[in-house]
Amino acid sequence: MTDAGTTAAPARSGDLRNYAIVTGAYWADTVADGASRMLVLFFFYELGYSPLKVALLFLFYEVFGIITNLVGGWVAARLGLRVTLLAGLSTQIVALSMLAFAPEAWLVVGYVMAAQALSGIAKDLTKMSSKSAVKLVVPEGDSGALYKWVAILTGSKNALKGVGFFVGGLLLGLVGFQTALLLLAGMVASALVAVLVLMRGDLGRTDGKAKFRQMFSNNRSVNVLAAARIFLFASRDVWFVVALPVYLRTVLGWTFWQVGTFLAVWVIGYGIVQASAPRVVRSRAAVAGETGGGGPDGRTATWLAFLLAAFPAGIAIGLASGADPTAVLVVGLIVFGVVFAMNSAVHSYLILAYAEGDKVAMNVGFYYMANAFGRLIGTILSGLIYQWQGLEACLWLSAAFVVAAGLLSRLLPAAPRAQHGPPAPAAASVS
């Protein structure tokens, strides 16, 4: 027994060390990803692109995010997280360099969409690699600890994406589009070097016999949660990705630096709330008399979704009533962000709670494919609906999407339990 204990401890310590290195690399990539999206959005809008054309620039980013999430779990399960992490960082450097070194004549829709496709692949490979480590550093079956770690990691990621929005807006004003992209590529390259030099071995174990068909889940809870995730993230991006920044820039007259700073502060706050979600949700569950093994359940996802639906509808009503649009949007966004962050944190926990012990990588890859599909729908509709009917129509569609997520969440089990079984393969991930 003593020998087994002394063998397990170093393995856990090694996993924790590698986890810290990989997470640091993911944070660098997250800042670069957020900054580059803000750079592309404002640079091309200032060139005279319509909201729909701006949205289409991100079409391949989301499409290839779907493909990467579908295939990525299988690739990581077979080859290991080190391979997918290095591939993600390297691909991000290529994507940023494509725009940084391109002659001005090349900066047309097709070329930018290709660069964004690579960026989408890079982001999801890096995300999957970094977040997989949670299953290795949290004790098996400890749902309370798992929920806490998932929330902290997801919250920090979103806070840093907000930092990226701020950095993108700031760099665009200070050094211009292409120089800003060069600086971001240098930051990601530094992270790549750090992983190559500091990471020891692989994080987790690989499964050379993993089959691609296992990516398609036959777990009912995973499938229902994935469907709810599509509508949840479509509800955010249908007004947040293109419609909101364009409205702030054109209708309210904000500078791109002001818009970038505002969105950055919002996303940072969103990340902080997400990290504290376990305390908030447990406090509410205690008041309601709910119990359930230390983590949220299907009932939690349901009431949070129905609560969230009230806020985009409320913002739309406020704008239509003639109230001060700045006050309506700022206050509405703050409240929407708080409730959306708790929704997302609960979903991120539930996917690991529902995933089967020997198919975690496949279940989670399928789930994040649905997440990317929701973002794709929201991104396209954000440009299309805003150009057609304006911000209020985007907000009403957002409310409808959240109601759909709540109705689907009613089909989730009332009290999930984290699956027990063999250690999770390398590609188990959260978001």
Kinemage of the C-alpha trace (Angstrom):
@kinemage 1
@onewidth
@group {chain A} dominant
@subgroup {mainchain}
@vectorlist {calphas} color= white
{ca met a 1} P 0.000 0.000 0.000
{ca thr a 2} L 2.858 2.366 0.832
{ca asp a 3} L 4.508 1.802 -2.513
{ca ala a 4} L 1.277 2.511 -4.344
{ca gly a 5} L 0.803 5.712 -2.420
{ca thr a 6} L 4.309 6.974 -3.084
{ca thr a 7} L 3.920 6.160 -6.759
{ca ala a 8} L 0.625 8.029 -7.089
{ca ala a 9} L 1.795 11.245 -5.463
{ca pro a 10} L 4.532 12.134 -7.947
{ca ala a 11} L 2.190 11.320 -10.810
{ca arg a 12} L -0.364 13.770 -9.426
{ca ser a 13} L 2.377 16.370 -8.882
{ca gly a 14} L 3.587 15.917 -12.448
{ca asp a 15} L 0.065 16.298 -13.785
{ca leu a 16} L -0.340 19.513 -11.772
{ca arg a 17} L 2.945 20.951 -13.063
{ca asn a 18} L 2.125 20.203 -16.689
{ca tyr a 19} L -1.394 21.497 -16.134
{ca ala a 20} L 0.002 24.854 -14.988
{ca ile a 21} L 2.285 25.102 -18.043
{ca val a 22} L -0.469 24.191 -20.478
{ca thr a 23} L -2.928 26.572 -18.837
{ca gly a 24} L -0.427 29.435 -19.102
{ca ala a 25} L -0.061 28.723 -22.822
{ca tyr a 26} L -3.843 28.656 -23.192
{ca trp a 27} L -4.148 32.008 -21.450
{ca ala a 28} L -1.656 33.553 -23.894
{ca asp a 29} L -3.598 32.123 -26.827
{ca thr a 30} L -6.877 33.371 -25.335
{ca val a 31} L -5.613 36.956 -25.107
{ca ala a 32} L -4.313 36.776 -28.683
{ca asp a 33} L -7.584 35.287 -29.940
{ca gly a 34} L -9.749 37.961 -28.300
{ca ala a 35} L -7.475 40.769 -29.473
{ca ser a 36} L -7.327 39.541 -33.069
{ca arg a 37} L -11.124 39.248 -33.286
{ca met a 38} L -11.498 42.840 -32.125
{ca leu a 39} L -8.825 43.970 -34.593
{ca val a 40} L -10.517 42.225 -37.510
{ca leu a 41} L -14.000 43.436 -36.565
{ca phe a 42} L -13.127 47.128 -36.321
{ca phe a 43} L -10.480 47.278 -39.050
{ca phe a 44} L -12.824 45.912 -41.688
{ca tyr a 45} L -15.884 47.781 -40.451
{ca glu a 46} L -13.887 51.011 -40.712
{ca leu a 47} L -13.053 50.026 -44.306
{ca gly a 48} L -16.775 50.170 -45.077
{ca tyr a 49} L -17.813 46.501 -44.703
{ca ser a 50} L -21.492 46.022 -43.827
{ca pro a 51} L -22.435 44.272 -40.554
{ca leu a 52} L -23.311 41.115 -42.522
{ca lys a 53} L -19.959 41.100 -44.328
{ca val a 54} L -18.142 41.590 -41.029
{ca ala a 55} L -20.045 38.618 -39.602
{ca leu a 56} L -19.107 36.515 -42.635
{ca leu a 57} L -15.418 37.177 -41.934
{ca phe a 58} L -15.874 34.991 -38.838
{ca leu a 59} L -17.897 32.310 -40.640
{ca phe a 60} L -14.981 29.919 -41.186
{ca tyr a 61} L -13.698 30.625 -37.664
{ca glu a 62} L -16.870 29.075 -36.287
{ca val a 63} L -17.261 26.397 -38.983
{ca phe a 64} L -13.780 25.065 -38.386
{ca gly a 65} L -14.368 25.303 -34.661
{ca ile a 66} L -17.186 22.798 -35.141
{ca ile a 67} L -14.941 20.478 -37.170
{ca thr a 68} L -12.065 20.809 -34.706
{ca asn a 69} L -14.261 19.969 -31.734
{ca leu a 70} L -15.704 16.995 -33.583
{ca val a 71} L -12.333 15.577 -34.614
{ca gly a 72} L -10.162 17.007 -31.840
{ca gly a 73} L -11.322 14.699 -29.068
{ca trp a 74} L -10.515 11.677 -31.208
{ca val a 75} L -7.098 13.050 -32.245
{ca ala a 76} L -6.130 13.940 -28.669
{ca ala a 77} L -7.300 10.575 -27.374
{ca arg a 78} L -5.028 8.807 -29.874
{ca leu a 79} L -1.998 11.129 -29.975
{ca gly a 80} L -2.039 12.939 -26.641
{ca leu a 81} L -2.527 16.492 -25.455
{ca arg a 82} L 1.057 17.591 -26.103
{ca val a 83} L 0.536 17.074 -29.837
{ca thr a 84} L -2.769 18.968 -29.961
{ca leu a 85} L -1.446 21.809 -27.800
{ca leu a 86} L 1.650 22.352 -29.950
{ca ala a 87} L -0.464 22.107 -33.100
{ca gly a 88} L -2.900 24.694 -31.734
{ca leu a 89} L -0.231 27.228 -30.779
{ca ser a 90} L 1.633 26.763 -34.070
{ca thr a 91} L -1.555 27.195 -36.092
{ca gln a 92} L -2.409 30.399 -34.212
{ca ile a 93} L 0.993 31.847 -35.108
{ca val a 94} L 0.373 31.029 -38.777
{ca ala a 95} L -3.114 32.598 -38.671
{ca leu a 96} L -1.866 35.831 -37.114
{ca ser a 97} L 1.116 35.990 -39.461
{ca met a 98} L -1.126 35.581 -42.516
{ca leu a 99} L -2.777 38.900 -41.695
{ca ala a 100} L 0.303 40.623 -40.272
{ca phe a 101} L 2.498 40.079 -43.345
{ca ala a 102} L -0.162 40.244 -46.059
{ca pro a 103} L 0.042 43.040 -48.641
{ca glu a 104} L -2.938 45.373 -48.415
{ca ala a 105} L -4.345 43.979 -51.684
{ca trp a 106} L -4.636 40.542 -50.063
{ca leu a 107} L -6.857 41.756 -47.219
{ca val a 108} L -10.090 40.752 -48.924
{ca val a 109} L -12.968 38.614 -47.647
{ca gly a 110} L -11.722 35.224 -48.874
{ca tyr a 111} L -8.192 35.644 -47.555
{ca val a 112} L -9.327 36.915 -44.155
{ca met a 113} L -11.858 34.076 -43.859
{ca ala a 114} L -9.045 31.570 -44.493
{ca ala a 115} L -6.910 33.163 -41.776
{ca gln a 116} L -9.872 33.111 -39.396
{ca ala a 117} L -10.451 29.432 -40.189
{ca leu a 118} L -6.926 28.656 -38.974
{ca ser a 119} L -7.493 30.820 -35.920
{ca gly a 120} L -10.658 28.869 -35.081
{ca ile a 121} L -8.797 25.573 -35.377
{ca ala a 122} L -5.979 26.900 -33.194
{ca lys a 123} L -8.279 28.212 -30.495
{ca asp a 124} L -10.188 24.955 -30.093
{ca leu a 125} L -7.115 22.717 -30.159
{ca thr a 126} L -5.480 24.839 -27.467
{ca lys a 127} L -8.669 25.031 -25.399
{ca met a 128} L -9.175 21.289 -25.500
{ca ser a 129} L -5.583 20.605 -24.502
{ca ser a 130} L -5.480 22.972 -21.535
{ca lys a 131} L -8.859 22.201 -20.060
{ca ser a 132} L -8.485 18.438 -20.285
{ca ala a 133} L -6.167 18.487 -17.283
{ca val a 134} L -9.024 19.179 -14.868
{ca lys a 135} L -10.000 15.488 -14.830
{ca leu a 136} L -6.425 14.594 -13.876
{ca val a 137} L -5.968 16.977 -10.945
{ca val a 138} L -9.424 16.639 -9.334
{ca pro a 139} L -10.022 13.536 -7.148
{ca glu a 140} L -12.241 10.964 -8.889
{ca gly a 141} L -15.902 11.316 -7.917
{ca asp a 142} L -15.515 14.638 -6.064
{ca ser a 143} L -18.259 16.583 -7.864
{ca gly a 144} L -17.952 19.632 -5.614
{ca ala a 145} L -14.230 20.023 -6.335
{ca leu a 146} L -14.795 19.363 -10.041
{ca tyr a 147} L -17.443 22.092 -10.222
{ca lys a 148} L -15.128 24.538 -8.445
{ca trp a 149} L -12.120 23.842 -10.711
{ca val a 150} L -14.236 23.995 -13.856
{ca ala a 151} L -15.705 27.349 -12.811
{ca ile a 152} L -12.322 28.860 -11.913
{ca leu a 153} L -10.667 27.741 -15.140
{ca thr a 154} L -13.580 28.814 -17.319
{ca gly a 155} L -13.888 32.145 -15.531
{ca ser a 156} L -10.191 32.932 -15.906
{ca lys a 157} L -10.374 32.088 -19.610
{ca asn a 158} L -13.259 34.452 -20.214
{ca ala a 159} L -11.677 37.214 -18.129
{ca leu a 160} L -8.546 36.972 -20.251
{ca lys a 161} L -10.591 37.018 -23.435
{ca gly a 162} L -11.926 40.336 -22.169
{ca val a 163} L -8.350 41.487 -21.678
{ca gly a 164} L -7.811 40.488 -25.304
{ca phe a 165} L -10.698 42.721 -26.434
{ca phe a 166} L -9.118 45.634 -24.590
{ca val a 167} L -5.656 44.878 -26.002
{ca gly a 168} L -7.067 44.638 -29.533
{ca gly a 169} L -8.827 48.000 -29.335
{ca leu a 170} L -5.799 49.622 -27.717
{ca leu a 171} L -3.255 48.245 -30.215
{ca leu a 172} L -5.395 49.196 -33.190
{ca gly a 173} L -5.311 52.814 -32.026
{ca leu a 174} L -1.638 52.851 -30.999
{ca val a 175} L 0.273 50.803 -33.589
{ca gly a 176} L -2.206 49.857 -36.316
{ca phe a 177} L -3.651 46.601 -37.620
{ca gln a 178} L -0.651 44.647 -38.899
{ca thr a 179} L 1.870 45.675 -36.234
{ca ala a 180} L -0.656 44.686 -33.572
{ca leu a 181} L -0.988 41.237 -35.144
{ca leu a 182} L 2.816 40.837 -35.174
{ca leu a 183} L 2.956 41.569 -31.449
{ca leu a 184} L 0.228 38.996 -30.780
{ca ala a 185} L 2.033 36.384 -32.882
{ca gly a 186} L 5.176 37.027 -30.828
{ca met a 187} L 3.275 36.446 -27.590
{ca val a 188} L 1.892 33.102 -28.803
{ca ala a 189} L 5.358 32.089 -30.071
{ca ser a 190} L 6.750 32.731 -26.574
{ca ala a 191} L 4.097 30.423 -25.128
{ca leu a 192} L 5.002 27.749 -27.679
{ca val a 193} L 8.678 27.917 -26.693
{ca ala a 194} L 7.754 27.703 -23.002
{ca val a 195} L 5.761 24.507 -23.589
{ca leu a 196} L 8.577 22.926 -25.612
{ca val a 197} L 11.173 23.741 -22.939
{ca leu a 198} L 9.231 23.262 -19.697
{ca met a 199} L 6.636 20.534 -20.282
{ca arg a 200} L 7.700 17.042 -19.256
{ca gly a 201} L 6.111 14.008 -20.905
{ca asp a 202} L 2.410 13.999 -21.761
{ca leu a 203} L -0.569 15.167 -19.752
{ca gly a 204} L -2.827 12.170 -19.203
{ca arg a 205} L -2.802 8.931 -21.187
{ca thr a 206} L -3.589 8.157 -24.800
{ca asp a 207} L -5.860 5.527 -26.308
{ca gly a 208} L -4.508 4.269 -29.618
{ca lys a 209} L -7.678 2.242 -30.203
{ca ala a 210} L -10.100 5.164 -29.947
{ca lys a 211} L -12.538 5.089 -32.870
{ca phe a 212} L -13.895 8.168 -34.619
{ca arg a 213} L -17.494 6.919 -34.515
{ca gln a 214} L -17.338 7.199 -30.714
{ca met a 215} L -17.420 10.981 -31.173
{ca phe a 216} L -21.186 10.765 -31.754
{ca ser a 217} L -22.705 10.320 -28.328
{ca asn a 218} L -25.420 7.786 -27.518
{ca asn a 219} L -25.700 9.228 -24.009
{ca arg a 220} L -29.131 10.910 -23.806
{ca ser a 221} L -28.065 13.413 -21.149
{ca val a 222} L -25.041 14.496 -23.194
{ca asn a 223} L -27.194 14.908 -26.301
{ca val a 224} L -29.849 16.996 -24.517
{ca leu a 225} L -27.196 19.154 -22.864
{ca ala a 226} L -25.471 19.661 -26.233
{ca ala a 227} L -28.766 20.803 -27.784
{ca ala a 228} L -29.351 23.248 -24.909
{ca arg a 229} L -25.795 24.527 -25.349
{ca ile a 230} L -26.462 25.366 -29.012
{ca phe a 231} L -29.344 27.661 -28.081
{ca leu a 232} L -27.562 29.143 -25.049
{ca phe a 233} L -24.528 30.317 -26.991
{ca ala a 234} L -26.547 31.370 -30.016
{ca ser a 235} L -28.551 33.586 -27.633
{ca arg a 236} L -25.399 35.441 -26.609
{ca asp a 237} L -23.655 35.771 -29.952
{ca val a 238} L -26.779 36.781 -31.907
{ca trp a 239} L -26.458 40.255 -30.425
{ca phe a 240} L -23.013 40.383 -28.840
{ca val a 241} L -20.637 39.468 -31.690
{ca val a 242} L -21.522 41.997 -34.411
{ca ala a 243} L -24.781 43.809 -33.576
{ca leu a 244} L -23.748 45.305 -30.219
{ca pro a 245} L -20.290 46.677 -31.159
{ca val a 246} L -21.624 48.076 -34.444
{ca tyr a 247} L -24.578 49.707 -32.619
{ca leu a 248} L -22.251 51.256 -30.042
{ca arg a 249} L -19.967 52.552 -32.799
{ca thr a 250} L -22.562 53.870 -35.247
{ca val a 251} L -25.709 54.724 -33.258
{ca leu a 252} L -24.163 55.844 -29.962
{ca gly a 253} L -21.014 57.272 -31.576
{ca trp a 254} L -18.445 55.484 -29.402
{ca thr a 255} L -14.866 55.203 -30.662
{ca phe a 256} L -13.527 51.711 -31.381
{ca trp a 257} L -11.250 52.107 -28.358
{ca gln a 258} L -14.251 52.840 -26.123
{ca val a 259} L -16.178 49.896 -27.539
{ca gly a 260} L -13.211 47.561 -27.072
{ca thr a 261} L -12.720 48.721 -23.487
{ca phe a 262} L -16.404 48.334 -22.628
{ca leu a 263} L -16.624 44.833 -24.088
{ca ala a 264} L -13.368 43.934 -22.356
{ca val a 265} L -14.660 45.054 -18.961
{ca trp a 266} L -17.888 43.131 -19.556
{ca val a 267} L -16.130 39.895 -20.484
{ca ile a 268} L -13.674 40.221 -17.570
{ca gly a 269} L -16.582 40.701 -15.165
{ca tyr a 270} L -18.352 37.780 -16.820
{ca gly a 271} L -15.294 35.625 -16.155
{ca ile a 272} L -15.128 36.673 -12.508
{ca val a 273} L -18.792 35.789 -11.993
{ca gln a 274} L -18.233 32.452 -13.740
{ca ala a 275} L -15.383 31.633 -11.373
{ca ser a 276} L -17.597 32.369 -8.354
{ca ala a 277} L -20.640 30.537 -9.756
{ca pro a 278} L -20.337 27.500 -7.416
{ca arg a 279} L -20.883 29.693 -4.352
{ca val a 280} L -23.791 31.588 -5.889
{ca val a 281} L -25.579 28.524 -7.240
{ca arg a 282} L -25.094 26.516 -4.037
{ca ser a 283} L -26.459 29.400 -1.957
{ca arg a 284} L -29.592 29.535 -4.100
{ca ala a 285} L -29.938 25.735 -3.994
{ca ala a 286} L -29.687 25.785 -0.192
{ca val a 287} L -32.442 28.403 0.031
{ca ala a 288} L -34.644 26.317 -2.279
{ca gly a 289} L -33.949 23.146 -0.321
{ca glu a 290} L -32.212 21.384 -3.230
{ca thr a 291} L -29.567 18.758 -2.580
{ca gly a 292} L -27.420 16.798 -4.930
{ca gly a 293} L -23.891 15.695 -4.228
{ca gly a 294} L -22.077 19.028 -4.259
{ca gly a 295} L -22.843 20.083 -7.843
{ca pro a 296} L -25.741 21.549 -9.839
{ca asp a 297} L -28.211 19.431 -11.786
{ca gly a 298} L -30.794 19.677 -14.547
{ca arg a 299} L -33.127 21.761 -12.396
{ca thr a 300} L -30.368 24.322 -11.880
{ca ala a 301} L -29.785 24.627 -15.632
{ca thr a 302} L -33.543 25.052 -16.188
{ca trp a 303} L -34.254 27.873 -13.743
{ca leu a 304} L -31.104 29.736 -14.736
{ca ala a 305} L -32.107 29.613 -18.422
{ca phe a 306} L -35.626 30.910 -17.803
{ca leu a 307} L -34.232 33.669 -15.586
{ca leu a 308} L -31.748 34.646 -18.317
{ca ala a 309} L -34.465 34.961 -20.979
{ca ala a 310} L -35.981 37.948 -19.159
{ca phe a 311} L -32.953 40.170 -19.695
{ca pro a 312} L -32.524 40.435 -23.481
{ca ala a 313} L -36.307 40.916 -23.648
{ca gly a 314} L -36.062 43.632 -20.998
{ca ile a 315} L -33.260 45.416 -22.864
{ca ala a 316} L -35.294 45.325 -26.094
{ca ile a 317} L -38.322 46.789 -24.305
{ca gly a 318} L -36.137 49.491 -22.746
{ca leu a 319} L -34.697 50.511 -26.127
{ca ala a 320} L -38.163 50.583 -27.722
{ca ser a 321} L -39.577 52.714 -24.896
{ca gly a 322} L -37.277 55.622 -25.691
{ca ala a 323} L -35.193 55.313 -22.523
{ca asp a 324} L -31.532 56.363 -22.597
{ca pro a 325} L -29.984 53.611 -24.782
{ca thr a 326} L -26.571 53.880 -23.104
{ca ala a 327} L -28.033 53.297 -19.644
{ca val a 328} L -30.308 50.503 -20.872
{ca leu a 329} L -27.462 48.648 -22.597
{ca val a 330} L -24.879 49.095 -19.837
{ca val a 331} L -27.193 48.005 -17.007
{ca gly a 332} L -28.819 45.284 -19.105
{ca leu a 333} L -25.469 43.872 -20.195
{ca ile a 334} L -24.206 43.720 -16.626
{ca val a 335} L -27.208 41.720 -15.414
{ca phe a 336} L -27.302 39.534 -18.533
{ca gly a 337} L -23.595 38.777 -18.101
{ca val a 338} L -24.017 37.708 -14.467
{ca val a 339} L -26.819 35.232 -15.218
{ca phe a 340} L -25.276 33.993 -18.480
{ca ala a 341} L -21.980 33.305 -16.678
{ca met a 342} L -23.761 31.116 -14.122
{ca asn a 343} L -25.599 29.287 -16.921
{ca ser a 344} L -22.357 28.573 -18.753
{ca ala a 345} L -20.542 27.407 -15.606
{ca val a 346} L -23.362 24.976 -14.788
{ca his a 347} L -23.269 23.546 -18.326
{ca ser a 348} L -19.483 23.163 -18.136
{ca tyr a 349} L -19.833 21.125 -14.955
{ca leu a 350} L -22.748 19.027 -16.201
{ca ile a 351} L -20.912 17.773 -19.302
{ca leu a 352} L -18.233 16.190 -17.118
{ca ala a 353} L -20.873 14.893 -14.704
{ca tyr a 354} L -22.790 13.215 -17.534
{ca ala a 355} L -19.800 11.989 -19.572
{ca glu a 356} L -19.106 8.265 -19.359
{ca gly a 357} L -15.821 7.363 -17.676
{ca asp a 358} L -14.354 5.491 -20.640
{ca lys a 359} L -15.693 7.915 -23.279
{ca val a 360} L -15.060 11.288 -21.689
{ca ala a 361} L -13.006 12.631 -24.602
{ca met a 362} L -15.636 11.647 -27.155
{ca asn a 363} L -18.613 12.902 -25.138
{ca val a 364} L -16.956 16.227 -24.439
{ca gly a 365} L -15.748 16.695 -28.018
{ca phe a 366} L -19.307 16.145 -29.258
{ca tyr a 367} L -20.639 18.630 -26.696
{ca tyr a 368} L -18.194 21.356 -27.717
{ca met a 369} L -19.001 20.764 -31.349
{ca ala a 370} L -22.543 21.800 -30.376
{ca asn a 371} L -21.122 24.814 -28.523
{ca ala a 372} L -19.278 25.924 -31.683
{ca phe a 373} L -22.415 25.344 -33.781
{ca gly a 374} L -24.370 27.668 -31.479
{ca arg a 375} L -21.695 30.345 -31.869
{ca leu a 376} L -21.815 29.924 -35.656
{ca ile a 377} L -25.594 30.410 -35.747
{ca gly a 378} L -25.375 33.422 -33.454
{ca thr a 379} L -22.529 35.045 -35.393
{ca ile a 380} L -24.257 34.829 -38.788
{ca leu a 381} L -27.618 35.958 -37.423
{ca ser a 382} L -25.958 38.806 -35.511
{ca gly a 383} L -24.891 40.445 -38.760
{ca leu a 384} L -27.945 39.420 -40.787
{ca ile a 385} L -30.687 40.378 -38.305
{ca tyr a 386} L -28.957 43.611 -37.291
{ca gln a 387} L -28.622 44.710 -40.914
{ca trp a 388} L -32.237 43.744 -41.583
{ca gln a 389} L -34.115 44.832 -38.437
{ca gly a 390} L -31.626 46.309 -35.957
{ca leu a 391} L -30.469 45.537 -32.412
{ca glu a 392} L -33.931 45.117 -30.881
{ca ala a 393} L -34.744 42.231 -33.234
{ca cys a 394} L -31.447 40.561 -32.258
{ca leu a 395} L -32.403 40.879 -28.592
{ca trp a 396} L -35.864 39.345 -29.068
{ca leu a 397} L -34.320 36.432 -30.958
{ca ser a 398} L -31.821 36.043 -28.114
{ca ala a 399} L -34.677 35.744 -25.614
{ca ala a 400} L -36.372 33.092 -27.773
{ca phe a 401} L -33.147 31.082 -27.970
{ca val a 402} L -32.733 31.136 -24.180
{ca val a 403} L -36.311 29.935 -23.684
{ca ala a 404} L -35.516 27.020 -26.020
{ca ala a 405} L -32.415 26.220 -23.922
{ca gly a 406} L -34.565 26.234 -20.780
{ca leu a 407} L -37.184 23.907 -22.270
{ca leu a 408} L -34.455 21.460 -23.311
{ca ser a 409} L -32.854 21.672 -19.857
{ca arg a 410} L -36.100 20.385 -18.343
{ca leu a 411} L -35.276 17.036 -19.972
{ca leu a 412} L -31.953 16.741 -18.089
{ca pro a 413} L -31.635 14.412 -15.068
{ca ala a 414} L -32.529 16.030 -11.766
{ca ala a 415} L -29.383 14.843 -9.991
{ca pro a 416} L -26.369 13.889 -12.137
{ca arg a 417} L -23.475 12.011 -10.658
{ca ala a 418} L -19.927 12.133 -11.978
{ca gln a 419} L -19.180 8.889 -13.736
{ca his a 420} L -16.758 6.462 -12.169
{ca gly a 421} L -14.509 4.230 -14.133
{ca pro a 422} L -11.109 4.253 -15.787
{ca pro a 423} L -9.090 7.477 -15.708
{ca ala a 424} L -10.181 9.942 -18.339
{ca pro a 425} L -8.298 9.902 -21.634
{ca ala a 426} L -6.177 12.871 -22.535
{ca ala a 427} L -8.914 14.766 -24.337
{ca ala a 428} L -11.424 15.239 -21.525
{ca ser a 429} L -12.179 18.946 -21.582
{ca val a 430} L -14.406 21.653 -20.178
{ca ser a 431} L -15.313 25.188 -21.210
